[in-house]
Structures are given as C-alpha cells and as structure tokens.
C-alpha cells in the first residue's frame, strides 16, 4: 500500500516541506535534522529507552 493512502498526522511532512528543511539544517550546521520537528522529542524518548535497555543487557 503506498503511503499516499495513509492518513496524515503530526509526524508526516510533505516532500516540499522536507526539502525546504534540509538546506536550513545544513546552514545551521546541524548533524541531525528531524523533519517535521515533532520527531525531535519522539527520538529523544526512543534513544533514552534504548540506552536503558542496552545498559540492562550490558552490551
């Protein structure tokens, strides 16, 4: 099923919006750019959880 059929929400960005954010991130010398910005806090939580899991596994 193509993604065009999915309902769009907070974590979706159009190609135009994503393409506009990439040069801006490069100009700001960012190593990582989350587009749309809602992905930033979401990925922070995922990294935090992953770190706790890996520490528990002692990897």
PDBQT receptor file of N, H, CA, C and O in Angstrom, charges set to zero:
ATOM      1  N   UNK A   1       0.845  -1.178   0.000  1.00  0.00    +0.000 N 
ATOM      2  CA  UNK A   1       0.000   0.000   0.000  1.00  0.00    +0.000 C 
ATOM      3  C   UNK A   1       0.894   1.245   0.000  1.00  0.00    +0.000 C 
ATOM      4  O   UNK A   1       1.741   1.389   0.882  1.00  0.00    +0.000 OA
ATOM      5  N   UNK A   2       0.723   2.125  -0.951  1.00  0.00    +0.000 N 
ATOM      6  H   UNK A   2       0.035   2.008  -1.667  1.00  0.00    +0.000 HD
ATOM      7  CA  UNK A   2       1.542   3.342  -0.970  1.00  0.00    +0.000 C 
ATOM      8  C   UNK A   2       1.197   4.277   0.186  1.00  0.00    +0.000 C 
ATOM      9  O   UNK A   2       0.060   4.315   0.655  1.00  0.00    +0.000 OA
ATOM     10  N   UNK A   3       2.180   5.014   0.627  1.00  0.00    +0.000 N 
ATOM     11  H   UNK A   3       3.104   4.984   0.246  1.00  0.00    +0.000 HD
ATOM     12  CA  UNK A   3       1.967   5.902   1.766  1.00  0.00    +0.000 C 
ATOM     13  C   UNK A   3       1.029   7.055   1.446  1.00  0.00    +0.000 C 
ATOM     14  O   UNK A   3       0.519   7.700   2.362  1.00  0.00    +0.000 OA
ATOM     15  N   UNK A   4       0.792   7.329   0.178  1.00  0.00    +0.000 N 
ATOM     16  H   UNK A   4       1.207   6.805  -0.566  1.00  0.00    +0.000 HD
ATOM     17  CA  UNK A   4      -0.123   8.409  -0.185  1.00  0.00    +0.000 C 
ATOM     18  C   UNK A   4      -1.527   8.134   0.366  1.00  0.00    +0.000 C 
ATOM     19  O   UNK A   4      -2.298   9.067   0.590  1.00  0.00    +0.000 OA
ATOM     20  N   UNK A   5      -1.858   6.863   0.583  1.00  0.00    +0.000 N 
ATOM     21  H   UNK A   5      -1.232   6.105   0.401  1.00  0.00    +0.000 HD
ATOM     22  CA  UNK A   5      -3.188   6.496   1.076  1.00  0.00    +0.000 C 
ATOM     23  C   UNK A   5      -3.293   6.585   2.602  1.00  0.00    +0.000 C 
ATOM     24  O   UNK A   5      -4.399   6.516   3.138  1.00  0.00    +0.000 OA
ATOM     25  N   UNK A   6      -2.181   6.734   3.307  1.00  0.00    +0.000 N 
ATOM     26  H   UNK A   6      -1.282   6.790   2.871  1.00  0.00    +0.000 HD
ATOM     27  CA  UNK A   6      -2.207   6.795   4.766  1.00  0.00    +0.000 C 
ATOM     28  C   UNK A   6      -2.790   8.132   5.235  1.00  0.00    +0.000 C 
ATOM     29  O   UNK A   6      -2.587   9.161   4.590  1.00  0.00    +0.000 OA
ATOM     30  N   UNK A   7      -3.511   8.113   6.356  1.00  0.00    +0.000 N 
ATOM     31  H   UNK A   7      -3.675   7.277   6.880  1.00  0.00    +0.000 HD
ATOM     32  CA  UNK A   7      -3.953   9.399   6.912  1.00  0.00    +0.000 C 
ATOM     33  C   UNK A   7      -2.738  10.159   7.452  1.00  0.00    +0.000 C 
ATOM     34  O   UNK A   7      -1.870   9.571   8.097  1.00  0.00    +0.000 OA
ATOM     35  N   UNK A   8      -2.684  11.444   7.189  1.00  0.00    +0.000 N 
ATOM     36  H   UNK A   8      -3.390  11.921   6.665  1.00  0.00    +0.000 HD
ATOM     37  CA  UNK A   8      -1.533  12.253   7.600  1.00  0.00    +0.000 C 
ATOM     38  C   UNK A   8      -1.753  12.824   8.993  1.00  0.00    +0.000 C 
ATOM     39  O   UNK A   8      -2.880  13.128   9.384  1.00  0.00    +0.000 OA
ATOM     40  N   UNK A   9      -0.665  12.965   9.732  1.00  0.00    +0.000 N 
ATOM     41  H   UNK A   9       0.251  12.718   9.414  1.00  0.00    +0.000 HD
ATOM     42  CA  UNK A   9      -0.756  13.477  11.087  1.00  0.00    +0.000 C 
ATOM     43  C   UNK A   9       0.467  14.285  11.456  1.00  0.00    +0.000 C 
ATOM     44  O   UNK A   9       1.152  14.837  10.595  1.00  0.00    +0.000 OA
ATOM     45  N   UNK A  10       0.727  14.344  12.740  1.00  0.00    +0.000 N 
ATOM     46  H   UNK A  10       0.170  13.896  13.439  1.00  0.00    +0.000 HD
ATOM     47  CA  UNK A  10       1.793  15.173  13.296  1.00  0.00    +0.000 C 
ATOM     48  C   UNK A  10       3.183  14.782  12.783  1.00  0.00    +0.000 C 
ATOM     49  O   UNK A  10       4.049  15.645  12.639  1.00  0.00    +0.000 OA
ATOM     50  N   UNK A  11       3.403  13.510  12.509  1.00  0.00    +0.000 N 
ATOM     51  H   UNK A  11       2.700  12.809  12.626  1.00  0.00    +0.000 HD
ATOM     52  CA  UNK A  11       4.734  13.028  12.143  1.00  0.00    +0.000 C 
ATOM     53  C   UNK A  11       4.948  12.916  10.630  1.00  0.00    +0.000 C 
ATOM     54  O   UNK A  11       5.920  12.303  10.188  1.00  0.00    +0.000 OA
ATOM     55  N   UNK A  12       4.070  13.488   9.852  1.00  0.00    +0.000 N 
ATOM     56  H   UNK A  12       3.280  13.985  10.211  1.00  0.00    +0.000 HD
ATOM     57  CA  UNK A  12       4.184  13.447   8.402  1.00  0.00    +0.000 C 
ATOM     58  C   UNK A  12       4.599  14.814   7.883  1.00  0.00    +0.000 C 
ATOM     59  O   UNK A  12       4.180  15.845   8.409  1.00  0.00    +0.000 OA
ATOM     60  N   UNK A  13       5.423  14.809   6.850  1.00  0.00    +0.000 N 
ATOM     61  H   UNK A  13       5.763  13.972   6.423  1.00  0.00    +0.000 HD
ATOM     62  CA  UNK A  13       5.820  16.063   6.202  1.00  0.00    +0.000 C 
ATOM     63  C   UNK A  13       5.716  15.872   4.692  1.00  0.00    +0.000 C 
ATOM     64  O   UNK A  13       5.990  14.792   4.169  1.00  0.00    +0.000 OA
ATOM     65  N   UNK A  14       5.324  16.913   4.019  1.00  0.00    +0.000 N 
ATOM     66  H   UNK A  14       5.101  17.790   4.443  1.00  0.00    +0.000 HD
ATOM     67  CA  UNK A  14       5.281  16.855   2.560  1.00  0.00    +0.000 C 
ATOM     68  C   UNK A  14       6.721  16.872   2.036  1.00  0.00    +0.000 C 
ATOM     69  O   UNK A  14       7.650  17.260   2.744  1.00  0.00    +0.000 OA
ATOM     70  N   UNK A  15       6.880  16.448   0.794  1.00  0.00    +0.000 N 
ATOM     71  H   UNK A  15       6.125  16.133   0.219  1.00  0.00    +0.000 HD
ATOM     72  CA  UNK A  15       8.209  16.465   0.176  1.00  0.00    +0.000 C 
ATOM     73  C   UNK A  15       8.737  17.894   0.111  1.00  0.00    +0.000 C 
ATOM     74  O   UNK A  15       9.929  18.127   0.308  1.00  0.00    +0.000 OA
ATOM     75  N   UNK A  16       7.863  18.837  -0.162  1.00  0.00    +0.000 N 
ATOM     76  H   UNK A  16       6.894  18.647  -0.322  1.00  0.00    +0.000 HD
ATOM     77  CA  UNK A  16       8.272  20.250  -0.257  1.00  0.00    +0.000 C 
ATOM     78  C   UNK A  16       8.782  20.748   1.088  1.00  0.00    +0.000 C 
ATOM     79  O   UNK A  16       9.809  21.424   1.158  1.00  0.00    +0.000 OA
ATOM     80  N   UNK A  17       8.062  20.413   2.155  1.00  0.00    +0.000 N 
ATOM     81  H   UNK A  17       7.228  19.864   2.098  1.00  0.00    +0.000 HD
ATOM     82  CA  UNK A  17       8.466  20.861   3.496  1.00  0.00    +0.000 C 
ATOM     83  C   UNK A  17       9.784  20.201   3.916  1.00  0.00    +0.000 C 
ATOM     84  O   UNK A  17      10.650  20.845   4.508  1.00  0.00    +0.000 OA
ATOM     85  N   UNK A  18       9.921  18.922   3.606  1.00  0.00    +0.000 N 
ATOM     86  H   UNK A  18       9.218  18.398   3.126  1.00  0.00    +0.000 HD
ATOM     87  CA  UNK A  18      11.164  18.225   3.931  1.00  0.00    +0.000 C 
ATOM     88  C   UNK A  18      12.342  18.784   3.150  1.00  0.00    +0.000 C 
ATOM     89  O   UNK A  18      13.430  18.973   3.693  1.00  0.00    +0.000 OA
ATOM     90  N   UNK A  19      12.112  19.046   1.871  1.00  0.00    +0.000 N 
ATOM     91  H   UNK A  19      11.228  18.892   1.429  1.00  0.00    +0.000 HD
ATOM     92  CA  UNK A  19      13.180  19.584   1.028  1.00  0.00    +0.000 C 
ATOM     93  C   UNK A  19      13.586  20.982   1.481  1.00  0.00    +0.000 C 
ATOM     94  O   UNK A  19      14.751  21.356   1.348  1.00  0.00    +0.000 OA
ATOM     95  N   UNK A  20      12.661  21.746   2.005  1.00  0.00    +0.000 N 
ATOM     96  H   UNK A  20      11.715  21.442   2.113  1.00  0.00    +0.000 HD
ATOM     97  CA  UNK A  20      12.985  23.085   2.492  1.00  0.00    +0.000 C 
ATOM     98  C   UNK A  20      13.775  23.014   3.800  1.00  0.00    +0.000 C 
ATOM     99  O   UNK A  20      14.589  23.897   4.072  1.00  0.00    +0.000 OA
ATOM    100  N   UNK A  21      13.553  21.994   4.601  1.00  0.00    +0.000 N 
ATOM    101  H   UNK A  21      12.892  21.277   4.380  1.00  0.00    +0.000 HD
ATOM    102  CA  UNK A  21      14.232  21.877   5.886  1.00  0.00    +0.000 C 
ATOM    103  C   UNK A  21      15.671  21.411   5.783  1.00  0.00    +0.000 C 
ATOM    104  O   UNK A  21      16.476  21.711   6.665  1.00  0.00    +0.000 OA
ATOM    105  N   UNK A  22      16.011  20.693   4.739  1.00  0.00    +0.000 N 
ATOM    106  H   UNK A  22      15.357  20.449   4.023  1.00  0.00    +0.000 HD
ATOM    107  CA  UNK A  22      17.366  20.149   4.601  1.00  0.00    +0.000 C 
ATOM    108  C   UNK A  22      18.409  21.256   4.434  1.00  0.00    +0.000 C 
ATOM    109  O   UNK A  22      19.391  21.265   5.177  1.00  0.00    +0.000 OA
ATOM    110  N   UNK A  23      18.242  22.188   3.494  1.00  0.00    +0.000 N 
ATOM    111  H   UNK A  23      17.445  22.180   2.891  1.00  0.00    +0.000 HD
ATOM    112  CA  UNK A  23      19.242  23.266   3.393  1.00  0.00    +0.000 C 
ATOM    113  C   UNK A  23      19.322  24.122   4.666  1.00  0.00    +0.000 C 
ATOM    114  O   UNK A  23      20.395  24.601   5.035  1.00  0.00    +0.000 OA
ATOM    115  N   UNK A  24      18.184  24.303   5.323  1.00  0.00    +0.000 N 
ATOM    116  H   UNK A  24      17.313  23.914   5.023  1.00  0.00    +0.000 HD
ATOM    117  CA  UNK A  24      18.180  25.078   6.575  1.00  0.00    +0.000 C 
ATOM    118  C   UNK A  24      19.029  24.367   7.630  1.00  0.00    +0.000 C 
ATOM    119  O   UNK A  24      19.793  25.010   8.349  1.00  0.00    +0.000 OA
ATOM    120  N   UNK A  25      18.896  23.045   7.723  1.00  0.00    +0.000 N 
ATOM    121  H   UNK A  25      18.275  22.523   7.138  1.00  0.00    +0.000 HD
ATOM    122  CA  UNK A  25      19.706  22.284   8.684  1.00  0.00    +0.000 C 
ATOM    123  C   UNK A  25      21.182  22.356   8.331  1.00  0.00    +0.000 C 
ATOM    124  O   UNK A  25      22.030  22.450   9.219  1.00  0.00    +0.000 OA
ATOM    125  N   UNK A  26      21.495  22.313   7.051  1.00  0.00    +0.000 N 
ATOM    126  H   UNK A  26      20.806  22.237   6.330  1.00  0.00    +0.000 HD
ATOM    127  CA  UNK A  26      22.894  22.425   6.613  1.00  0.00    +0.000 C 
ATOM    128  C   UNK A  26      23.448  23.809   6.972  1.00  0.00    +0.000 C 
ATOM    129  O   UNK A  26      24.566  23.920   7.475  1.00  0.00    +0.000 OA
ATOM    130  N   UNK A  27      22.666  24.861   6.712  1.00  0.00    +0.000 N 
ATOM    131  H   UNK A  27      21.758  24.771   6.303  1.00  0.00    +0.000 HD
ATOM    132  CA  UNK A  27      23.098  26.223   7.045  1.00  0.00    +0.000 C 
ATOM    133  C   UNK A  27      23.331  26.388   8.543  1.00  0.00    +0.000 C 
ATOM    134  O   UNK A  27      24.229  27.119   8.960  1.00  0.00    +0.000 OA
ATOM    135  N   UNK A  28      22.519  25.707   9.349  1.00  0.00    +0.000 N 
ATOM    136  H   UNK A  28      21.789  25.113   9.010  1.00  0.00    +0.000 HD
ATOM    137  CA  UNK A  28      22.661  25.777  10.808  1.00  0.00    +0.000 C 
ATOM    138  C   UNK A  28      23.724  24.805  11.328  1.00  0.00    +0.000 C 
ATOM    139  O   UNK A  28      23.948  24.701  12.534  1.00  0.00    +0.000 OA
ATOM    140  N   UNK A  29      24.379  24.089  10.392  1.00  0.00    +0.000 N 
ATOM    141  H   UNK A  29      24.197  24.174   9.412  1.00  0.00    +0.000 HD
ATOM    142  CA  UNK A  29      25.449  23.134  10.710  1.00  0.00    +0.000 C 
ATOM    143  C   UNK A  29      24.992  22.060  11.701  1.00  0.00    +0.000 C 
ATOM    144  O   UNK A  29      25.736  21.666  12.599  1.00  0.00    +0.000 OA
ATOM    145  N   UNK A  30      23.767  21.603  11.519  1.00  0.00    +0.000 N 
ATOM    146  H   UNK A  30      23.162  21.923  10.790  1.00  0.00    +0.000 HD
ATOM    147  CA  UNK A  30      23.253  20.537  12.374  1.00  0.00    +0.000 C 
ATOM    148  C   UNK A  30      23.678  19.187  11.828  1.00  0.00    +0.000 C 
ATOM    149  O   UNK A  30      23.678  18.979  10.615  1.00  0.00    +0.000 OA
ATOM    150  N   UNK A  31      24.037  18.272  12.709  1.00  0.00    +0.000 N 
ATOM    151  H   UNK A  31      24.037  18.441  13.695  1.00  0.00    +0.000 HD
ATOM    152  CA  UNK A  31      24.390  16.916  12.289  1.00  0.00    +0.000 C 
ATOM    153  C   UNK A  31      23.145  16.088  11.987  1.00  0.00    +0.000 C 
ATOM    154  O   UNK A  31      23.167  15.209  11.126  1.00  0.00    +0.000 OA
ATOM    155  N   UNK A  32      22.066  16.377  12.700  1.00  0.00    +0.000 N 
ATOM    156  H   UNK A  32      22.048  17.091  13.400  1.00  0.00    +0.000 HD
ATOM    157  CA  UNK A  32      20.819  15.626  12.548  1.00  0.00    +0.000 C 
ATOM    158  C   UNK A  32      19.683  16.630  12.406  1.00  0.00    +0.000 C 
ATOM    159  O   UNK A  32      19.636  17.631  13.120  1.00  0.00    +0.000 OA
ATOM    160  N   UNK A  33      18.779  16.360  11.491  1.00  0.00    +0.000 N 
ATOM    161  H   UNK A  33      18.817  15.546  10.911  1.00  0.00    +0.000 HD
ATOM    162  CA  UNK A  33      17.599  17.211  11.317  1.00  0.00    +0.000 C 
ATOM    163  C   UNK A  33      16.365  16.330  11.332  1.00  0.00    +0.000 C 
ATOM    164  O   UNK A  33      16.238  15.420  10.512  1.00  0.00    +0.000 OA
ATOM    165  N   UNK A  34      15.469  16.590  12.245  1.00  0.00    +0.000 N 
ATOM    166  H   UNK A  34      15.572  17.328  12.911  1.00  0.00    +0.000 HD
ATOM    167  CA  UNK A  34      14.206  15.865  12.304  1.00  0.00    +0.000 C 
ATOM    168  C   UNK A  34      13.141  16.708  11.626  1.00  0.00    +0.000 C 
ATOM    169  O   UNK A  34      12.847  17.827  12.047  1.00  0.00    +0.000 OA
ATOM    170  N   UNK A  35      12.577  16.154  10.580  1.00  0.00    +0.000 N 
ATOM    171  H   UNK A  35      12.816  15.245  10.239  1.00  0.00    +0.000 HD
ATOM    172  CA  UNK A  35      11.553  16.854   9.810  1.00  0.00    +0.000 C 
ATOM    173  C   UNK A  35      10.319  15.964   9.713  1.00  0.00    +0.000 C 
ATOM    174  O   UNK A  35      10.412  14.862   9.174  1.00  0.00    +0.000 OA
ATOM    175  N   UNK A  36       9.203  16.389  10.201  1.00  0.00    +0.000 N 
ATOM    176  H   UNK A  36       9.128  17.285  10.639  1.00  0.00    +0.000 HD
ATOM    177  CA  UNK A  36       8.913  17.609  10.933  1.00  0.00    +0.000 C 
ATOM    178  C   UNK A  36       9.524  17.581  12.330  1.00  0.00    +0.000 C 
ATOM    179  O   UNK A  36       9.960  16.535  12.812  1.00  0.00    +0.000 OA
ATOM    180  N   UNK A  37       9.546  18.727  12.960  1.00  0.00    +0.000 N 
ATOM    181  H   UNK A  37       9.191  19.576  12.568  1.00  0.00    +0.000 HD
ATOM    182  CA  UNK A  37      10.211  18.888  14.257  1.00  0.00    +0.000 C 
ATOM    183  C   UNK A  37       9.626  18.003  15.353  1.00  0.00    +0.000 C 
ATOM    184  O   UNK A  37      10.293  17.765  16.360  1.00  0.00    +0.000 OA
ATOM    185  N   UNK A  38       8.417  17.516  15.190  1.00  0.00    +0.000 N 
ATOM    186  H   UNK A  38       7.875  17.709  14.372  1.00  0.00    +0.000 HD
ATOM    187  CA  UNK A  38       7.804  16.637  16.196  1.00  0.00    +0.000 C 
ATOM    188  C   UNK A  38       8.631  15.373  16.409  1.00  0.00    +0.000 C 
ATOM    189  O   UNK A  38       8.534  14.744  17.462  1.00  0.00    +0.000 OA
ATOM    190  N   UNK A  39       9.439  14.996  15.427  1.00  0.00    +0.000 N 
ATOM    191  H   UNK A  39       9.518  15.507  14.571  1.00  0.00    +0.000 HD
ATOM    192  CA  UNK A  39      10.283  13.809  15.567  1.00  0.00    +0.000 C 
ATOM    193  C   UNK A  39      11.408  14.005  16.584  1.00  0.00    +0.000 C 
ATOM    194  O   UNK A  39      11.904  13.023  17.136  1.00  0.00    +0.000 OA
ATOM    195  N   UNK A  40      11.821  15.238  16.844  1.00  0.00    +0.000 N 
ATOM    196  H   UNK A  40      11.418  16.036  16.396  1.00  0.00    +0.000 HD
ATOM    197  CA  UNK A  40      12.908  15.505  17.793  1.00  0.00    +0.000 C 
ATOM    198  C   UNK A  40      12.624  14.953  19.179  1.00  0.00    +0.000 C 
ATOM    199  O   UNK A  40      13.396  14.130  19.669  1.00  0.00    +0.000 OA
ATOM    200  N   UNK A  41      11.534  15.377  19.839  1.00  0.00    +0.000 N 
ATOM    201  H   UNK A  41      10.906  16.046  19.441  1.00  0.00    +0.000 HD
ATOM    202  CA  UNK A  41      11.222  14.829  21.163  1.00  0.00    +0.000 C 
ATOM    203  C   UNK A  41      10.923  13.327  21.125  1.00  0.00    +0.000 C 
ATOM    204  O   UNK A  41      11.263  12.598  22.057  1.00  0.00    +0.000 OA
ATOM    205  N   UNK A  42      10.287  12.875  20.048  1.00  0.00    +0.000 N 
ATOM    206  H   UNK A  42      10.011  13.467  19.291  1.00  0.00    +0.000 HD
ATOM    207  CA  UNK A  42       9.983  11.443  19.932  1.00  0.00    +0.000 C 
ATOM    208  C   UNK A  42      11.270  10.625  19.888  1.00  0.00    +0.000 C 
ATOM    209  O   UNK A  42      11.369   9.591  20.549  1.00  0.00    +0.000 OA
ATOM    210  N   UNK A  43      12.245  11.073  19.124  1.00  0.00    +0.000 N 
ATOM    211  H   UNK A  43      12.165  11.913  18.588  1.00  0.00    +0.000 HD
ATOM    212  CA  UNK A  43      13.507  10.335  19.021  1.00  0.00    +0.000 C 
ATOM    213  C   UNK A  43      14.317  10.438  20.305  1.00  0.00    +0.000 C 
ATOM    214  O   UNK A  43      15.061   9.514  20.633  1.00  0.00    +0.000 OA
ATOM    215  N   UNK A  44      14.190  11.539  21.040  1.00  0.00    +0.000 N 
ATOM    216  H   UNK A  44      13.586  12.290  20.774  1.00  0.00    +0.000 HD
ATOM    217  CA  UNK A  44      14.869  11.661  22.329  1.00  0.00    +0.000 C 
ATOM    218  C   UNK A  44      14.362  10.570  23.274  1.00  0.00    +0.000 C 
ATOM    219  O   UNK A  44      15.153   9.930  23.968  1.00  0.00    +0.000 OA
ATOM    220  N   UNK A  45      13.060  10.363  23.300  1.00  0.00    +0.000 N 
ATOM    221  H   UNK A  45      12.418  10.883  22.737  1.00  0.00    +0.000 HD
ATOM    222  CA  UNK A  45      12.468   9.326  24.159  1.00  0.00    +0.000 C 
ATOM    223  C   UNK A  45      12.922   7.950  23.710  1.00  0.00    +0.000 C 
ATOM    224  O   UNK A  45      13.266   7.113  24.544  1.00  0.00    +0.000 OA
ATOM    225  N   UNK A  46      12.929   7.699  22.406  1.00  0.00    +0.000 N 
ATOM    226  H   UNK A  46      12.650   8.379  21.728  1.00  0.00    +0.000 HD
ATOM    227  CA  UNK A  46      13.367   6.394  21.894  1.00  0.00    +0.000 C 
ATOM    228  C   UNK A  46      14.821   6.137  22.256  1.00  0.00    +0.000 C 
ATOM    229  O   UNK A  46      15.166   5.033  22.679  1.00  0.00    +0.000 OA
ATOM    230  N   UNK A  47      15.685   7.145  22.096  1.00  0.00    +0.000 N 
ATOM    231  H   UNK A  47      15.406   8.042  21.753  1.00  0.00    +0.000 HD
ATOM    232  CA  UNK A  47      17.104   6.966  22.457  1.00  0.00    +0.000 C 
ATOM    233  C   UNK A  47      17.260   6.688  23.940  1.00  0.00    +0.000 C 
ATOM    234  O   UNK A  47      18.077   5.854  24.329  1.00  0.00    +0.000 OA
ATOM    235  N   UNK A  48      16.489   7.376  24.776  1.00  0.00    +0.000 N 
ATOM    236  H   UNK A  48      15.826   8.054  24.459  1.00  0.00    +0.000 HD
ATOM    237  CA  UNK A  48      16.548   7.182  26.214  1.00  0.00    +0.000 C 
ATOM    238  C   UNK A  48      16.158   5.748  26.585  1.00  0.00    +0.000 C 
ATOM    239  O   UNK A  48      16.832   5.102  27.386  1.00  0.00    +0.000 OA
ATOM    240  N   UNK A  49      15.081   5.266  26.004  1.00  0.00    +0.000 N 
ATOM    241  H   UNK A  49      14.532   5.791  25.353  1.00  0.00    +0.000 HD
ATOM    242  CA  UNK A  49      14.628   3.893  26.275  1.00  0.00    +0.000 C 
ATOM    243  C   UNK A  49      15.662   2.888  25.780  1.00  0.00    +0.000 C 
ATOM    244  O   UNK A  49      15.987   1.931  26.482  1.00  0.00    +0.000 OA
ATOM    245  N   UNK A  50      16.176   3.101  24.579  1.00  0.00    +0.000 N 
ATOM    246  H   UNK A  50      15.912   3.879  24.008  1.00  0.00    +0.000 HD
ATOM    247  CA  UNK A  50      17.165   2.184  24.021  1.00  0.00    +0.000 C 
ATOM    248  C   UNK A  50      18.420   2.129  24.890  1.00  0.00    +0.000 C 
ATOM    249  O   UNK A  50      18.979   1.054  25.109  1.00  0.00    +0.000 OA
ATOM    250  N   UNK A  51      18.858   3.275  25.380  1.00  0.00    +0.000 N 
ATOM    251  H   UNK A  51      18.404   4.148  25.202  1.00  0.00    +0.000 HD
ATOM    252  CA  UNK A  51      20.042   3.303  26.231  1.00  0.00    +0.000 C 
ATOM    253  C   UNK A  51      19.822   2.469  27.495  1.00  0.00    +0.000 C 
ATOM    254  O   UNK A  51      20.712   1.726  27.908  1.00  0.00    +0.000 OA
ATOM    255  N   UNK A  52      18.659   2.585  28.100  1.00  0.00    +0.000 N 
ATOM    256  H   UNK A  52      17.936   3.188  27.764  1.00  0.00    +0.000 HD
ATOM    257  CA  UNK A  52      18.355   1.820  29.311  1.00  0.00    +0.000 C 
ATOM    258  C   UNK A  52      18.331   0.324  29.017  1.00  0.00    +0.000 C 
ATOM    259  O   UNK A  52      18.822  -0.473  29.816  1.00  0.00    +0.000 OA
ATOM    260  N   UNK A  53      17.769  -0.057  27.885  1.00  0.00    +0.000 N 
ATOM    261  H   UNK A  53      17.370   0.591  27.236  1.00  0.00    +0.000 HD
ATOM    262  CA  UNK A  53      17.716  -1.471  27.507  1.00  0.00    +0.000 C 
ATOM    263  C   UNK A  53      19.126  -2.005  27.280  1.00  0.00    +0.000 C 
ATOM    264  O   UNK A  53      19.457  -3.086  27.766  1.00  0.00    +0.000 OA
ATOM    265  N   UNK A  54      19.962  -1.268  26.553  1.00  0.00    +0.000 N 
ATOM    266  H   UNK A  54      19.694  -0.389  26.159  1.00  0.00    +0.000 HD
ATOM    267  CA  UNK A  54      21.315  -1.728  26.281  1.00  0.00    +0.000 C 
ATOM    268  C   UNK A  54      22.154  -1.819  27.551  1.00  0.00    +0.000 C 
ATOM    269  O   UNK A  54      22.964  -2.735  27.694  1.00  0.00    +0.000 OA
ATOM    270  N   UNK A  55      21.967  -0.879  28.471  1.00  0.00    +0.000 N 
ATOM    271  H   UNK A  55      21.309  -0.135  28.354  1.00  0.00    +0.000 HD
ATOM    272  CA  UNK A  55      22.700  -0.959  29.746  1.00  0.00    +0.000 C 
ATOM    273  C   UNK A  55      22.268  -2.196  30.526  1.00  0.00    +0.000 C 
ATOM    274  O   UNK A  55      23.094  -2.859  31.152  1.00  0.00    +0.000 OA
ATOM    275  N   UNK A  56      20.997  -2.499  30.488  1.00  0.00    +0.000 N 
ATOM    276  H   UNK A  56      20.325  -1.961  29.979  1.00  0.00    +0.000 HD
ATOM    277  CA  UNK A  56      20.498  -3.670  31.188  1.00  0.00    +0.000 C 
ATOM    278  C   UNK A  56      21.041  -4.955  30.569  1.00  0.00    +0.000 C 
ATOM    279  O   UNK A  56      21.299  -5.928  31.277  1.00  0.00    +0.000 OA
ATOM    280  N   UNK A  57      21.215  -4.958  29.247  1.00  0.00    +0.000 N 
ATOM    281  H   UNK A  57      21.006  -4.167  28.671  1.00  0.00    +0.000 HD
ATOM    282  CA  UNK A  57      21.761  -6.129  28.552  1.00  0.00    +0.000 C 
ATOM    283  C   UNK A  57      23.290  -6.179  28.646  1.00  0.00    +0.000 C 
ATOM    284  O   UNK A  57      23.909  -7.182  28.291  1.00  0.00    +0.000 OA
ATOM    285  N   UNK A  58      23.890  -5.087  29.128  1.00  0.00    +0.000 N 
ATOM    286  H   UNK A  58      23.387  -4.273  29.417  1.00  0.00    +0.000 HD
ATOM    287  CA  UNK A  58      25.352  -4.954  29.249  1.00  0.00    +0.000 C 
ATOM    288  C   UNK A  58      26.055  -5.138  27.920  1.00  0.00    +0.000 C 
ATOM    289  O   UNK A  58      27.032  -5.880  27.817  1.00  0.00    +0.000 OA
ATOM    290  N   UNK A  59      25.549  -4.457  26.903  1.00  0.00    +0.000 N 
ATOM    291  H   UNK A  59      24.756  -3.854  26.986  1.00  0.00    +0.000 HD
ATOM    292  CA  UNK A  59      26.169  -4.508  25.571  1.00  0.00    +0.000 C 
ATOM    293  C   UNK A  59      27.057  -3.309  25.361  1.00  0.00    +0.000 C 
ATOM    294  O   UNK A  59      27.667  -3.171  24.300  1.00  0.00    +0.000 OA
TER     295      UNK A  59
